[in-house]
């Protein structure tokens, strides 16, 4: 076991020292907004009664990678498969790079490979939540839309 700050955990992930799944990568990016546990506790206490939203990432397969679409993204389906029973995977002939260069509303995790993830968000978080720190995929020229 090793205690790491969120930023340190992301660096260790990117250097392939450790691995964690995309949802945890997203949350580490969100935790980077808080300089201390006290600040995180203060934030969570202040927004605790605001409500929450059920999320189910929807996978979009592209020739050069995958994108996990999250609620609010312009490509997120109106009626996602919340149970996973349908095992729906959307696909496109466009490359991830081309999709990311298009102007749009993003709330997504880009997966180039198992240790090369990026978080791209330009939506307003609901329920007074906080967006994750945007982290680009390595070796990408995807433009930030913030």
C-alpha positions in Angstrom: 0.0 0.0 0.0 1.1 3.5 -0.7 -0.6 6.8 0.2 -0.6 9.2 -2.7 -2.2 12.5 -3.5 -4.6 12.4 -6.4 -2.1 14.2 -8.7 0.6 11.6 -7.6 -1.8 8.7 -8.3 -2.5 10.1 -11.8 1.3 10.5 -12.5 1.9 6.9 -11.3 -1.0 5.7 -13.5 0.4 7.6 -16.6 3.9 6.1 -16.0 2.3 2.6 -15.8 3.4 2.0 -12.2 -0.3 1.4 -11.1 -3.6 0.9 -12.9 -7.1 1.8 -12.0 -10.3 1.8 -14.2 -11.6 4.9 -16.0 -14.3 5.8 -13.4 -11.6 6.0 -10.7 -9.3 8.0 -13.0 -12.2 10.5 -13.5 -12.6 10.8 -9.7 -8.9 11.3 -9.1 -9.1 14.1 -11.7 -12.0 15.6 -9.7 -10.1 15.2 -6.4 -7.3 17.3 -7.9 -9.5 20.4 -7.3 -9.0 20.1 -3.5 -5.7 21.0 -2.0 -6.5 19.2 1.3 -8.8 16.7 2.9 -10.3 19.5 4.9 -11.2 21.4 1.7 -12.8 18.2 0.3 -14.8 17.7 3.5 -15.9 21.3 3.4 -17.1 21.0 -0.2 -18.8 17.7 0.3 -20.7 19.0 3.4 -21.8 22.1 1.6 -23.2 20.3 -1.4 -24.5 17.1 0.4 -28.2 18.1 0.2 -28.1 19.3 -3.5 -28.9 15.9 -5.0 -27.2 13.6 -7.3 -27.6 12.1 -10.7 -27.4 8.4 -11.8 -24.7 7.9 -14.3 -23.9 5.1 -16.7 -21.0 5.6 -19.1 -21.8 4.7 -22.7 -18.9 3.3 -24.7 -18.2 4.7 -28.2 -15.8 2.6 -30.2 -13.6 4.3 -32.8 -10.8 2.9 -35.0 -8.1 4.4 -32.8 -9.6 4.1 -29.3 -12.7 4.4 -27.2 -14.7 7.2 -25.6 -16.8 6.7 -22.5 -19.6 9.2 -22.9 -21.1 10.7 -19.7 -24.4 12.5 -19.1 -24.4 16.0 -20.7 -22.1 15.0 -23.6 -23.6 15.8 -26.9 -23.2 12.2 -28.0 -24.7 10.7 -24.9 -27.9 8.7 -25.7 -31.3 9.9 -24.5 -32.1 6.5 -23.0 -28.9 4.8 -21.8 -28.8 1.2 -20.8 -28.6 1.6 -17.0 -28.6 -2.1 -16.3 -26.0 -3.3 -18.8 -28.3 -6.0 -20.0 -28.4 -4.7 -23.6 -24.6 -4.5 -23.8 -24.9 -1.6 -26.2 -21.6 -0.3 -27.7 -21.9 2.6 -30.1 -19.4 2.8 -32.9 -18.1 5.3 -35.4 -15.8 5.3 -38.4 -14.3 8.6 -37.2 -11.0 8.6 -35.3 -11.1 9.7 -31.7 -8.7 12.5 -32.7 -11.2 13.8 -35.3 -14.1 13.6 -32.9 -12.2 15.6 -30.3 -11.3 18.3 -32.8 -15.0 19.0 -33.5 -16.6 21.8 -31.6 -19.0 20.3 -29.2 -20.3 19.7 -25.7 -18.0 17.2 -24.0 -18.3 15.1 -20.9 -16.2 12.1 -21.7 -13.2 9.9 -20.9 -11.0 9.2 -23.9 -9.3 5.8 -23.8 -6.3 5.5 -26.2 -5.0 2.4 -24.3 -5.1 0.9 -20.9 -2.8 3.6 -19.3 -3.5 6.5 -21.7 -6.7 8.1 -20.6 -7.9 11.7 -20.9 -10.8 13.5 -19.3 -12.5 16.2 -21.3 -15.3 18.3 -19.8 -16.8 21.6 -20.9 -20.3 21.3 -19.3 -21.6 22.9 -16.1 -21.7 20.2 -13.4 -25.2 19.6 -12.0 -26.1 19.9 -8.3 -23.3 22.2 -7.4 -20.8 19.5 -8.1 -17.3 20.2 -9.4 -15.9 19.1 -12.7 -12.7 17.1 -12.9 -9.4 18.6 -13.8 -9.1 18.1 -17.6 -6.2 15.8 -18.4 -5.4 15.1 -22.0 -4.3 11.8 -23.5 -0.6 11.5 -24.0 0.7 12.5 -27.4 -2.6 14.1 -28.4 -3.3 17.5 -29.9 -6.9 17.5 -28.9 -8.0 21.0 -28.1 -9.5 21.9 -24.7 -13.0 23.3 -25.2 -13.1 25.3 -22.0 
